[in-house]
Amino acid sequence: MRIIEVIGNSMIPTLNDRQLLLIKETHKFKVGDIILVKYENKKLIKRLMGLPNQKIRIINGTIFINDKIIKGKYTKYLNYNIDKEFNLGIDQYIVLGDNGLDSLDSRKFGPISKSQIIGKVIIKIWPVGLIS
């Protein structure tokens, strides 16, 4: 396990700049998990929104996985005013920031591989709280 600090606004309103998070190194994930990923020389905190062999479509702020609308408490904050589609391969994942207006994520750099996933956020350490 490791502790990391949120840098930036890409996960607002779920996570805020300067919050501390506990990360568990694991390779078991589900859609909706918040994960820590490596991208170029950066470590990014993002929400996992697409798994291998899935078709992901983002249409005017609505996310579809294999043609089914994704609904959850985190989807009400997603503000992606784009039309984009990803057909994921065997080792490809889609990650998105909850703050779609201010997030470097798969909409810009495409799918990531499992080797880029460092771990899963399990709890906010400061301020104390559960991750949603």
N, CA, C and O atoms as a GROMACS GRO file, in nm:
protein
  528
    1MET      N    1   0.084  -0.117   0.000
    1MET     CA    2   0.000   0.000   0.000
    1MET      C    3   0.089   0.124   0.000
    1MET      O    4   0.203   0.122   0.047
    2ARG      N    5   0.033   0.231  -0.055
    2ARG     CA    6   0.105   0.357  -0.058
    2ARG      C    7   0.008   0.472  -0.042
    2ARG      O    8  -0.111   0.460  -0.070
    3ILE      N    9   0.061   0.584   0.003
    3ILE     CA   10  -0.017   0.706   0.018
    3ILE      C   11   0.022   0.801  -0.093
    3ILE      O   12   0.140   0.820  -0.121
    4ILE      N   13  -0.080   0.862  -0.157
    4ILE     CA   14  -0.053   0.961  -0.260
    4ILE      C   15  -0.137   1.086  -0.235
    4ILE      O   16  -0.239   1.081  -0.166
    5GLU      N   17  -0.094   1.195  -0.293
    5GLU     CA   18  -0.166   1.321  -0.282
    5GLU      C   19  -0.231   1.353  -0.415
    5GLU      O   20  -0.169   1.339  -0.521
    6VAL      N   21  -0.356   1.397  -0.411
    6VAL     CA   22  -0.426   1.440  -0.531
    6VAL      C   23  -0.365   1.572  -0.576
    6VAL      O   24  -0.354   1.666  -0.497
    7ILE      N   25  -0.325   1.579  -0.702
    7ILE     CA   26  -0.272   1.702  -0.760
    7ILE      C   27  -0.365   1.741  -0.875
    7ILE      O   28  -0.374   1.669  -0.974
    8GLY      N   29  -0.433   1.852  -0.861
    8GLY     CA   30  -0.519   1.900  -0.968
    8GLY      C   31  -0.667   1.879  -0.942
    8GLY      O   32  -0.708   1.832  -0.836
    9ASN      N   33  -0.746   1.915  -1.043
    9ASN     CA   34  -0.892   1.918  -1.030
    9ASN      C   35  -0.965   1.816  -1.115
    9ASN      O   36  -1.087   1.824  -1.128
   10SER      N   37  -0.895   1.720  -1.172
   10SER     CA   38  -0.959   1.630  -1.268
   10SER      C   39  -1.062   1.535  -1.208
   10SER      O   40  -1.143   1.478  -1.282
   11MET      N   41  -1.062   1.517  -1.077
   11MET     CA   42  -1.158   1.425  -1.014
   11MET      C   43  -1.263   1.498  -0.929
   11MET      O   44  -1.337   1.433  -0.855
   12ILE      N   45  -1.270   1.630  -0.937
   12ILE     CA   46  -1.375   1.705  -0.867
   12ILE      C   47  -1.509   1.664  -0.925
   12ILE      O   48  -1.517   1.652  -1.047
   13PRO      N   49  -1.611   1.641  -0.850
   13PRO     CA   50  -1.629   1.669  -0.707
   13PRO      C   51  -1.597   1.550  -0.616
   13PRO      O   52  -1.608   1.563  -0.494
   14THR      N   53  -1.556   1.437  -0.672
   14THR     CA   54  -1.528   1.319  -0.589
   14THR      C   55  -1.403   1.339  -0.504
   14THR      O   56  -1.403   1.310  -0.384
   15LEU      N   57  -1.298   1.388  -0.567
   15LEU     CA   58  -1.171   1.413  -0.498
   15LEU      C   59  -1.126   1.555  -0.528
   15LEU      O   60  -1.148   1.607  -0.638
   16ASN      N   61  -1.064   1.617  -0.430
   16ASN     CA   62  -1.017   1.754  -0.445
   16ASN      C   63  -0.866   1.762  -0.438
   16ASN      O   64  -0.800   1.674  -0.382
   17ASP      N   65  -0.812   1.867  -0.495
   17ASP     CA   66  -0.670   1.895  -0.492
   17ASP      C   67  -0.618   1.889  -0.347
   17ASP      O   68  -0.681   1.943  -0.256
   18ARG      N   69  -0.505   1.824  -0.329
   18ARG     CA   70  -0.432   1.814  -0.202
   18ARG      C   71  -0.486   1.708  -0.106
   18ARG      O   72  -0.432   1.692   0.003
   19GLN      N   73  -0.591   1.634  -0.144
   19GLN     CA   74  -0.637   1.527  -0.056
   19GLN      C   75  -0.536   1.413  -0.058
   19GLN      O   76  -0.464   1.393  -0.156
   20LEU      N   77  -0.531   1.338   0.051
   20LEU     CA   78  -0.443   1.222   0.060
   20LEU      C   79  -0.525   1.094   0.046
   20LEU      O   80  -0.634   1.082   0.103
   21LEU      N   81  -0.471   0.999  -0.032
   21LEU     CA   82  -0.542   0.874  -0.062
   21LEU      C   83  -0.454   0.754  -0.030
   21LEU      O   84  -0.331   0.762  -0.041
   22LEU      N   85  -0.516   0.645   0.009
   22LEU     CA   86  -0.446   0.519   0.029
   22LEU      C   87  -0.472   0.432  -0.094
   22LEU      O   88  -0.586   0.409  -0.132
   23ILE      N   89  -0.363   0.386  -0.156
   23ILE     CA   90  -0.370   0.305  -0.278
   23ILE      C   91  -0.329   0.161  -0.246
   23ILE      O   92  -0.227   0.138  -0.181
   24LYS      N   93  -0.409   0.067  -0.291
   24LYS     CA   94  -0.377  -0.075  -0.276
   24LYS      C   95  -0.333  -0.127  -0.412
   24LYS      O   96  -0.404  -0.113  -0.512
   25GLU      N   97  -0.216  -0.187  -0.415
   25GLU     CA   98  -0.164  -0.244  -0.540
   25GLU      C   99  -0.238  -0.375  -0.566
   25GLU      O  100  -0.223  -0.472  -0.491
   26THR      N  101  -0.317  -0.375  -0.673
   26THR     CA  102  -0.397  -0.492  -0.710
   26THR      C  103  -0.417  -0.489  -0.860
   26THR      O  104  -0.395  -0.387  -0.925
   27HIS      N  105  -0.459  -0.600  -0.915
   27HIS     CA  106  -0.492  -0.604  -1.057
   27HIS      C  107  -0.634  -0.658  -1.077
   27HIS      O  108  -0.666  -0.714  -1.182
   28LYS      N  109  -0.718  -0.640  -0.975
   28LYS     CA  110  -0.859  -0.677  -0.986
   28LYS      C  111  -0.940  -0.548  -0.979
   28LYS      O  112  -0.939  -0.477  -0.878
   29PHE      N  113  -1.010  -0.518  -1.089
   29PHE     CA  114  -1.082  -0.391  -1.100
   29PHE      C  115  -1.220  -0.413  -1.155
   29PHE      O  116  -1.250  -0.516  -1.217
   30LYS      N  117  -1.306  -0.313  -1.132
   30LYS     CA  118  -1.438  -0.311  -1.195
   30LYS      C  119  -1.464  -0.169  -1.242
   30LYS      O  120  -1.402  -0.074  -1.195
   31VAL      N  121  -1.558  -0.156  -1.334
   31VAL     CA  122  -1.597  -0.024  -1.383
   31VAL      C  123  -1.644   0.059  -1.264
   31VAL      O  124  -1.721   0.011  -1.180
   32GLY      N  125  -1.597   0.181  -1.256
   32GLY     CA  126  -1.633   0.272  -1.148
   32GLY      C  127  -1.524   0.287  -1.044
   32GLY      O  128  -1.526   0.383  -0.967
   33ASP      N  129  -1.428   0.193  -1.039
   33ASP     CA  130  -1.318   0.205  -0.944
   33ASP      C  131  -1.234   0.328  -0.975
   33ASP      O  132  -1.219   0.366  -1.091
   34ILE      N  133  -1.180   0.390  -0.871
   34ILE     CA  134  -1.084   0.498  -0.890
   34ILE      C  135  -0.946   0.437  -0.876
   34ILE      O  136  -0.917   0.369  -0.778
   35ILE      N  137  -0.862   0.462  -0.976
   35ILE     CA  138  -0.732   0.396  -0.982
   35ILE      C  139  -0.620   0.499  -1.003
   35ILE      O  140  -0.644   0.612  -1.044
   36LEU      N  141  -0.499   0.455  -0.974
   36LEU     CA  142  -0.378   0.533  -1.000
   36LEU      C  143  -0.311   0.472  -1.122
   36LEU      O  144  -0.282   0.353  -1.124
   37VAL      N  145  -0.285   0.556  -1.224
   37VAL     CA  146  -0.225   0.507  -1.348
   37VAL      C  147  -0.100   0.584  -1.382
   37VAL      O  148  -0.083   0.700  -1.342
   38LYS      N  149  -0.012   0.519  -1.457
   38LYS     CA  150   0.107   0.585  -1.512
   38LYS      C  151   0.076   0.627  -1.654
   38LYS      O  152   0.026   0.548  -1.734
   39TYR      N  153   0.105   0.753  -1.685
   39TYR     CA  154   0.092   0.801  -1.822
   39TYR      C  155   0.211   0.893  -1.847
   39TYR      O  156   0.227   0.997  -1.783
   40GLU      N  157   0.295   0.852  -1.942
   40GLU     CA  158   0.421   0.921  -1.969
   40GLU      C  159   0.497   0.932  -1.837
   40GLU      O  160   0.521   0.830  -1.772
   41ASN      N  161   0.536   1.052  -1.795
   41ASN     CA  162   0.610   1.066  -1.669
   41ASN      C  163   0.521   1.110  -1.554
   41ASN      O  164   0.570   1.163  -1.454
   42LYS      N  165   0.391   1.088  -1.567
   42LYS     CA  166   0.296   1.134  -1.466
   42LYS      C  167   0.224   1.018  -1.403
   42LYS      O  168   0.213   0.909  -1.460
   43LYS      N  169   0.175   1.042  -1.282
   43LYS     CA  170   0.083   0.949  -1.215
   43LYS      C  171  -0.050   1.022  -1.206
   43LYS      O  172  -0.057   1.133  -1.153
   44LEU      N  173  -0.155   0.960  -1.257
   44LEU     CA  174  -0.286   1.021  -1.266
   44LEU      C  175  -0.389   0.940  -1.187
   44LEU      O  176  -0.384   0.817  -1.186
   45ILE      N  177  -0.480   1.009  -1.122
   45ILE     CA  178  -0.590   0.944  -1.053
   45ILE      C  179  -0.712   0.957  -1.142
   45ILE      O  180  -0.753   1.068  -1.176
   46LYS      N  181  -0.771   0.844  -1.181
   46LYS     CA  182  -0.883   0.844  -1.275
   46LYS      C  183  -0.985   0.739  -1.235
   46LYS      O  184  -0.959   0.651  -1.153
   47ARG      N  185  -1.102   0.750  -1.295
   47ARG     CA  186  -1.206   0.649  -1.276
   47ARG      C  187  -1.199   0.550  -1.391
   47ARG      O  188  -1.194   0.589  -1.507
   48LEU      N  189  -1.199   0.422  -1.359
   48LEU     CA  190  -1.196   0.317  -1.460
   48LEU      C  191  -1.336   0.304  -1.521
   48LEU      O  192  -1.432   0.276  -1.450
   49MET      N  193  -1.346   0.325  -1.651
   49MET     CA  194  -1.477   0.324  -1.717
   49MET      C  195  -1.486   0.225  -1.833
   49MET      O  196  -1.592   0.215  -1.895
   50GLY      N  197  -1.380   0.153  -1.862
   50GLY     CA  198  -1.386   0.053  -1.968
   50GLY      C  199  -1.286  -0.058  -1.945
   50GLY      O  200  -1.170  -0.032  -1.912
   51LEU      N  201  -1.331  -0.181  -1.961
   51LEU     CA  202  -1.248  -0.300  -1.939
   51LEU      C  203  -1.217  -0.368  -2.073
   51LEU      O  204  -1.281  -0.338  -2.174
   52PRO      N  205  -1.119  -0.458  -2.074
   52PRO     CA  206  -1.084  -0.527  -2.198
   52PRO      C  207  -1.205  -0.587  -2.269
   52PRO      O  208  -1.297  -0.640  -2.207
   53ASN      N  209  -1.201  -0.577  -2.402
   53ASN     CA  210  -1.301  -0.633  -2.493
   53ASN      C  211  -1.439  -0.568  -2.484
   53ASN      O  212  -1.538  -0.624  -2.531
   54GLN      N  213  -1.446  -0.450  -2.422
   54GLN     CA  214  -1.573  -0.377  -2.417
   54GLN      C  215  -1.576  -0.268  -2.524
   54GLN      O  216  -1.472  -0.222  -2.572
   55LYS      N  217  -1.697  -0.229  -2.562
   55LYS     CA  218  -1.717  -0.114  -2.651
   55LYS      C  219  -1.768   0.000  -2.564
   55LYS      O  220  -1.873  -0.012  -2.501
   56ILE      N  221  -1.695   0.110  -2.563
   56ILE     CA  222  -1.731   0.226  -2.482
   56ILE      C  223  -1.768   0.340  -2.576
   56ILE      O  224  -1.694   0.372  -2.669
   57ARG      N  225  -1.883   0.400  -2.551
   57ARG     CA  226  -1.925   0.517  -2.628
   57ARG      C  227  -1.960   0.628  -2.531
   57ARG      O  228  -2.026   0.606  -2.430
   58ILE      N  229  -1.914   0.747  -2.564
   58ILE     CA  230  -1.949   0.867  -2.488
   58ILE      C  231  -2.023   0.957  -2.584
   58ILE      O  232  -1.967   1.001  -2.684
   59ILE      N  233  -2.150   0.984  -2.554
   59ILE     CA  234  -2.232   1.067  -2.641
   59ILE      C  235  -2.297   1.175  -2.556
   59ILE      O  236  -2.385   1.148  -2.474
   60ASN      N  237  -2.253   1.298  -2.577
   60ASN     CA  238  -2.310   1.414  -2.506
   60ASN      C  239  -2.325   1.390  -2.355
   60ASN      O  240  -2.431   1.417  -2.297
   61GLY      N  241  -2.220   1.341  -2.293
   61GLY     CA  242  -2.220   1.324  -2.149
   61GLY      C  243  -2.275   1.193  -2.099
   61GLY      O  244  -2.270   1.166  -1.978
   62THR      N  245  -2.327   1.108  -2.186
   62THR     CA  246  -2.378   0.978  -2.147
   62THR      C  247  -2.277   0.871  -2.187
   62THR      O  248  -2.225   0.873  -2.299
   63ILE      N  249  -2.250   0.778  -2.096
   63ILE     CA  250  -2.153   0.672  -2.124
   63ILE      C  251  -2.228   0.540  -2.144
   63ILE      O  252  -2.315   0.503  -2.064
   64PHE      N  253  -2.192   0.471  -2.250
   64PHE     CA  254  -2.249   0.340  -2.283
   64PHE      C  255  -2.136   0.237  -2.280
   64PHE      O  256  -2.028   0.261  -2.334
   65ILE      N  257  -2.162   0.124  -2.218
   65ILE     CA  258  -2.070   0.010  -2.223
   65ILE      C  259  -2.145  -0.103  -2.291
   65ILE      O  260  -2.249  -0.148  -2.242
   66ASN      N  261  -2.091  -0.148  -2.404
   66ASN     CA  262  -2.157  -0.251  -2.485
   66ASN      C  263  -2.304  -0.214  -2.510
   66ASN      O  264  -2.394  -0.297  -2.495
   67ASP      N  265  -2.326  -0.089  -2.548
   67ASP     CA  266  -2.457  -0.034  -2.584
   67ASP      C  267  -2.557  -0.021  -2.469
   67ASP      O  268  -2.675   0.002  -2.493
   68LYS      N  269  -2.512  -0.036  -2.344
   68LYS     CA  270  -2.599  -0.016  -2.228
   68LYS      C  271  -2.556   0.110  -2.155
   68LYS      O  272  -2.437   0.131  -2.130
   69ILE      N  273  -2.653   0.195  -2.121
   69ILE     CA  274  -2.623   0.319  -2.048
   69ILE      C  275  -2.570   0.284  -1.910
   69ILE      O  276  -2.625   0.199  -1.840
   70ILE      N  277  -2.462   0.352  -1.872
   70ILE     CA  278  -2.404   0.333  -1.739
   70ILE      C  279  -2.463   0.437  -1.646
   70ILE      O  280  -2.455   0.557  -1.671
   71LYS      N  281  -2.521   0.389  -1.538
   71LYS     CA  282  -2.577   0.479  -1.437
   71LYS      C  283  -2.515   0.443  -1.303
   71LYS      O  284  -2.498   0.326  -1.270
   72GLY      N  285  -2.482   0.543  -1.228
   72GLY     CA  286  -2.425   0.525  -1.095
   72GLY      C  287  -2.409   0.662  -1.034
   72GLY      O  288  -2.422   0.764  -1.102
   73LYS      N  289  -2.381   0.664  -0.905
   73LYS     CA  290  -2.374   0.794  -0.841
   73LYS      C  291  -2.262   0.880  -0.898
   73LYS      O  292  -2.271   1.003  -0.894
   74TYR      N  293  -2.157   0.820  -0.952
   74TYR     CA  294  -2.048   0.898  -1.009
   74TYR      C  295  -2.079   0.951  -1.148
   74TYR      O  296  -2.017   1.048  -1.191
   75THR      N  297  -2.173   0.890  -1.220
   75THR     CA  298  -2.198   0.934  -1.357
   75THR      C  299  -2.273   1.068  -1.364
   75THR      O  300  -2.270   1.133  -1.468
   76LYS      N  301  -2.338   1.109  -1.256
   76LYS     CA  302  -2.411   1.236  -1.261
   76LYS      C  303  -2.318   1.356  -1.271
   76LYS      O  304  -2.362   1.464  -1.310
   77TYR      N  305  -2.191   1.339  -1.237
   77TYR     CA  306  -2.096   1.449  -1.244
   77TYR      C  307  -2.018   1.454  -1.375
   77TYR      O  308  -1.953   1.554  -1.405
   78LEU      N  309  -2.025   1.348  -1.453
   78LEU     CA  310  -1.946   1.342  -1.575
   78LEU      C  311  -2.002   1.440  -1.677
   78LEU      O  312  -2.119   1.434  -1.714
   79ASN      N  313  -1.917   1.531  -1.722
   79ASN     CA  314  -1.961   1.633  -1.817
   79ASN      C  315  -1.872   1.625  -1.941
   79ASN      O  316  -1.786   1.710  -1.963
   80TYR      N  317  -1.894   1.524  -2.020
   80TYR     CA  318  -1.817   1.501  -2.142
   80TYR      C  319  -1.902   1.537  -2.262
   80TYR      O  320  -1.981   1.454  -2.309
   81ASN      N  321  -1.889   1.655  -2.311
   81ASN     CA  322  -1.968   1.699  -2.425
   81ASN      C  323  -1.898   1.663  -2.556
   81ASN      O  324  -1.860   1.750  -2.634
   82ILE      N  325  -1.882   1.534  -2.577
   82ILE     CA  326  -1.814   1.484  -2.697
   82ILE      C  327  -1.888   1.361  -2.747
   82ILE      O  328  -1.979   1.309  -2.681
   83ASP      N  329  -1.849   1.317  -2.864
   83ASP     CA  330  -1.898   1.192  -2.919
   83ASP      C  331  -1.775   1.109  -2.953
   83ASP      O  332  -1.703   1.140  -3.048
   84LYS      N  333  -1.750   1.006  -2.875
   84LYS     CA  334  -1.627   0.927  -2.891
   84LYS      C  335  -1.659   0.780  -2.868
   84LYS      O  336  -1.745   0.745  -2.787
   85GLU      N  337  -1.590   0.694  -2.942
   85GLU     CA  338  -1.610   0.549  -2.927
   85GLU      C  339  -1.476   0.479  -2.917
   85GLU      O  340  -1.381   0.514  -2.986
   86PHE      N  341  -1.470   0.378  -2.828
   86PHE     CA  342  -1.351   0.295  -2.811
   86PHE      C  343  -1.394   0.149  -2.819
   86PHE      O  344  -1.487   0.107  -2.750
   87ASN      N  345  -1.328   0.071  -2.904
   87ASN     CA  346  -1.345  -0.074  -2.908
   87ASN      C  347  -1.219  -0.133  -2.848
   87ASN      O  348  -1.115  -0.140  -2.913
   88LEU      N  349  -1.229  -0.174  -2.722
   88LEU     CA  350  -1.111  -0.214  -2.647
   88LEU      C  351  -1.064  -0.354  -2.681
   88LEU      O  352  -1.144  -0.445  -2.706
   89GLY      N  353  -0.932  -0.369  -2.681
   89GLY     CA  354  -0.869  -0.498  -2.706
   89GLY      C  355  -0.850  -0.576  -2.577
   89GLY      O  356  -0.904  -0.540  -2.473
   90ILE      N  357  -0.773  -0.682  -2.586
   90ILE     CA  358  -0.756  -0.776  -2.476
   90ILE      C  359  -0.687  -0.714  -2.353
   90ILE      O  360  -0.711  -0.759  -2.241
   91ASP      N  361  -0.603  -0.613  -2.372
   91ASP     CA  362  -0.530  -0.551  -2.260
   91ASP      C  363  -0.549  -0.399  -2.263
   91ASP      O  364  -0.453  -0.324  -2.248
   92GLN      N  365  -0.672  -0.356  -2.283
   92GLN     CA  366  -0.698  -0.212  -2.291
   92GLN      C  367  -0.807  -0.171  -2.194
   92GLN      O  368  -0.906  -0.241  -2.173
   93TYR      N  369  -0.785  -0.054  -2.135
   93TYR     CA  370  -0.876   0.002  -2.035
   93TYR      C  371  -0.901   0.149  -2.069
   93TYR      O  372  -0.813   0.216  -2.124
   94ILE      N  373  -1.020   0.198  -2.034
   94ILE     CA  374  -1.052   0.340  -2.050
   94ILE      C  375  -1.059   0.402  -1.912
   94ILE      O  376  -1.125   0.348  -1.822
   95VAL      N  377  -0.991   0.515  -1.895
   95VAL     CA  378  -0.996   0.589  -1.769
   95VAL      C  379  -1.041   0.732  -1.797
   95VAL      O  380  -1.000   0.793  -1.895
   96LEU      N  381  -1.128   0.783  -1.709
   96LEU     CA  382  -1.181   0.918  -1.724
   96LEU      C  383  -1.174   0.991  -1.591
   96LEU      O  384  -1.185   0.930  -1.485
   97GLY      N  385  -1.155   1.122  -1.598
   97GLY     CA  386  -1.165   1.204  -1.478
   97GLY      C  387  -1.310   1.241  -1.455
   97GLY      O  388  -1.385   1.260  -1.551
   98ASP      N  389  -1.351   1.253  -1.330
   98ASP     CA  390  -1.490   1.291  -1.302
   98ASP      C  391  -1.520   1.433  -1.349
   98ASP      O  392  -1.634   1.464  -1.383
   99ASN      N  393  -1.420   1.518  -1.352
   99ASN     CA  394  -1.434   1.655  -1.401
   99ASN      C  395  -1.395   1.657  -1.548
   99ASN      O  396  -1.282   1.690  -1.583
  100GLY      N  397  -1.488   1.622  -1.634
  100GLY     CA  398  -1.459   1.609  -1.777
  100GLY      C  399  -1.412   1.736  -1.844
  100GLY      O  400  -1.353   1.731  -1.951
  101LEU      N  401  -1.439   1.851  -1.782
  101LEU     CA  402  -1.395   1.978  -1.841
  101LEU      C  403  -1.248   2.007  -1.812
  101LEU      O  404  -1.188   2.094  -1.875
  102ASP      N  405  -1.189   1.935  -1.715
  102ASP     CA  406  -1.051   1.962  -1.675
  102ASP      C  407  -0.979   1.832  -1.642
  102ASP      O  408  -0.932   1.813  -1.529
  103SER      N  409  -0.969   1.742  -1.739
  103SER     CA  410  -0.909   1.613  -1.712
  103SER      C  411  -0.829   1.562  -1.832
  103SER      O  412  -0.878   1.558  -1.945
  104LEU      N  413  -0.705   1.523  -1.805
  104LEU     CA  414  -0.624   1.451  -1.903
  104LEU      C  415  -0.657   1.304  -1.883
  104LEU      O  416  -0.622   1.246  -1.780
  105ASP      N  417  -0.723   1.243  -1.982
  105ASP     CA  418  -0.769   1.106  -1.966
  105ASP      C  419  -0.779   1.037  -2.101
  105ASP      O  420  -0.728   1.089  -2.200
  106SER      N  421  -0.843   0.922  -2.107
  106SER     CA  422  -0.849   0.843  -2.230
  106SER      C  423  -0.915   0.915  -2.346
  106SER      O  424  -0.893   0.879  -2.461
  107ARG      N  425  -0.995   1.016  -2.319
  107ARG     CA  426  -1.052   1.093  -2.429
  107ARG      C  427  -0.942   1.162  -2.509
  107ARG      O  428  -0.958   1.189  -2.628
  108LYS      N  429  -0.830   1.191  -2.442
  108LYS     CA  430  -0.718   1.258  -2.508
  108LYS      C  431  -0.607   1.162  -2.549
  108LYS      O  432  -0.552   1.174  -2.659
  109PHE      N  433  -0.573   1.066  -2.460
  109PHE     CA  434  -0.459   0.978  -2.491
  109PHE      C  435  -0.499   0.836  -2.528
  109PHE      O  436  -0.411   0.753  -2.553
  110GLY      N  437  -0.627   0.805  -2.530
  110GLY     CA  438  -0.671   0.672  -2.570
  110GLY      C  439  -0.665   0.570  -2.457
  110GLY      O  440  -0.645   0.607  -2.341
  111PRO      N  441  -0.683   0.442  -2.490
  111PRO     CA  442  -0.681   0.336  -2.389
  111PRO      C  443  -0.544   0.322  -2.324
  111PRO      O  444  -0.441   0.358  -2.382
  112ILE      N  445  -0.544   0.268  -2.202
  112ILE     CA  446  -0.419   0.235  -2.133
  112ILE      C  447  -0.412   0.082  -2.122
  112ILE      O  448  -0.511   0.013  -2.144
  113SER      N  449  -0.294   0.031  -2.087
  113SER     CA  450  -0.277  -0.113  -2.066
  113SER      C  451  -0.273  -0.144  -1.917
  113SER      O  452  -0.254  -0.054  -1.834
  114LYS      N  453  -0.292  -0.270  -1.883
  114LYS     CA  454  -0.290  -0.312  -1.743
  114LYS      C  455  -0.158  -0.277  -1.675
  114LYS      O  456  -0.155  -0.247  -1.556
  115SER      N  457  -0.048  -0.281  -1.750
  115SER     CA  458   0.083  -0.250  -1.693
  115SER      C  459   0.093  -0.104  -1.648
  115SER      O  460   0.182  -0.069  -1.570
  116GLN      N  461   0.004  -0.019  -1.697
  116GLN     CA  462   0.005   0.123  -1.657
  116GLN      C  463  -0.076   0.147  -1.529
  116GLN      O  464  -0.070   0.256  -1.472
  117ILE      N  465  -0.150   0.046  -1.484
  117ILE     CA  466  -0.231   0.061  -1.363
  117ILE      C  467  -0.147   0.024  -1.242
  117ILE      O  468  -0.096  -0.088  -1.231
  118ILE      N  469  -0.133   0.120  -1.151
  118ILE     CA  470  -0.051   0.099  -1.031
  118ILE      C  471  -0.134   0.036  -0.920
  118ILE      O  472  -0.086  -0.053  -0.850
  119GLY      N  473  -0.256   0.081  -0.904
  119GLY     CA  474  -0.340   0.027  -0.797
  119GLY      C  475  -0.472   0.098  -0.788
  119GLY      O  476  -0.504   0.186  -0.869
  120LYS      N  477  -0.549   0.060  -0.689
  120LYS     CA  478  -0.685   0.109  -0.669
  120LYS      C  479  -0.691   0.194  -0.542
  120LYS      O  480  -0.633   0.160  -0.439
  121VAL      N  481  -0.761   0.306  -0.552
  121VAL     CA  482  -0.781   0.392  -0.436
  121VAL      C  483  -0.882   0.323  -0.345
  121VAL      O  484  -0.991   0.286  -0.389
  122ILE      N  485  -0.846   0.307  -0.216
  122ILE     CA  486  -0.940   0.240  -0.127
  122ILE      C  487  -0.998   0.332  -0.021
  122ILE      O  488  -1.106   0.304   0.032
  123ILE      N  489  -0.930   0.441   0.011
  123ILE     CA  490  -0.984   0.532   0.112
  123ILE      C  491  -0.917   0.668   0.103
  123ILE      O  492  -0.800   0.679   0.067
  124LYS      N  493  -0.993   0.772   0.135
  124LYS     CA  494  -0.938   0.906   0.150
  124LYS      C  495  -0.881   0.911   0.292
  124LYS      O  496  -0.952   0.883   0.389
  125ILE      N  497  -0.755   0.947   0.303
  125ILE     CA  498  -0.693   0.956   0.435
  125ILE      C  499  -0.716   1.095   0.496
  125ILE      O  500  -0.745   1.109   0.615
  126TRP      N  501  -0.702   1.197   0.411
  126TRP     CA  502  -0.723   1.334   0.460
  126TRP      C  503  -0.792   1.416   0.354
  126TRP      O  504  -0.739   1.424   0.243
  127PRO      N  505  -0.905   1.477   0.380
  127PRO     CA  506  -0.986   1.447   0.497
  127PRO      C  507  -1.037   1.304   0.493
  127PRO      O  508  -1.052   1.246   0.385
  128VAL      N  509  -1.063   1.249   0.608
  128VAL     CA  510  -1.103   1.109   0.621
  128VAL      C  511  -1.236   1.085   0.552
  128VAL      O  512  -1.329   1.164   0.565
  129GLY      N  513  -1.246   0.973   0.478
  129GLY     CA  514  -1.372   0.938   0.416
  129GLY      C  515  -1.359   0.821   0.321
  129GLY      O  516  -1.249   0.783   0.282
  130LEU      N  517  -1.472   0.765   0.285
  130LEU     CA  518  -1.475   0.656   0.190
  130LEU      C  519  -1.478   0.709   0.049
  130LEU      O  520  -1.524   0.821   0.026
  131ILE      N  521  -1.430   0.632  -0.045
  131ILE     CA  522  -1.431   0.669  -0.186
  131ILE      C  523  -1.561   0.623  -0.247
  131ILE      O  524  -1.608   0.512  -0.221
  132SER      N  525  -1.622   0.711  -0.331
  132SER     CA  526  -1.746   0.670  -0.398
  132SER      C  527  -1.725   0.657  -0.545
  132SER      O  528  -1.818   0.624  -0.618
   0.00000   0.00000   0.00000
